[in-house]
Amino acid sequence: MKIPLQFFSAVFMLMCASGFAQHHSVYPSPEGHQALHQRSHATAFEENRGQVRDQHYNPRPDVLFSGMAGGLVYHLRTGGISYQLTRFEEVAGQPAHARCYGLALGNEALPDQELTIYRVDVNWLNMHSNPEVVVGEALPGYNNYYNVPAGVEPALYVETFDEVTFRNVWDGIDLRCYLRDGILESDWLVERAEDYRRVVFEVLGAQLGIDTEGYLVMETPLGVIREGQLAVYQGGKRLPSAWRLEGNRVSFE
């Protein structure tokens, strides 16, 4: 009997200390950044029923779920995951405003230049075009979105779920996304151990590297996103593993 593999990673964010004001626990890093480990404001996976739009108010039906964890906004798409960083700039000597956690998509600043939004896209390569999407338990309550362009119906009774699983992203490979202690985590569940090489994704909008602790590092103009450390388990036993980089493509080894 073949024993499946499980790949685990968590996503953290490091950001420059200046220009942000929010309630969080701060963990200094050797690089002089601060890790924003935010639990109290974490949201799980809110379904997109038309409320998610780009900077031009065009609908983004490819975004299936959105949320925030560890000070980072994320969007689960039909073909990958997008991470969104937001910063209020100082204007006329006044201190920066509290950080915005909106769900707009785009890499453009608003017209007054007080708010800058930057996005990093993680795209799964050579995947199945329509993996099955399975949600977990619906969390209590719902949201209504009335702030939509004229002539567009509001998004009502929008639910949030505790986890989302993409089944058969590649043959025999599922992706489970969930929150743990306010941090976004993901498990790649590989039915046949030898198929782990199918898991390949590209990262757009960031400079990639692997730090000395084994984290996958995504450097952006607004801060640093760290994904990992990578952990692989088979039959309850942890196996040696590491991220592998080829340009902007990421895989496992």
Disulfide bonds with the S-S distance in Angstrom:
none
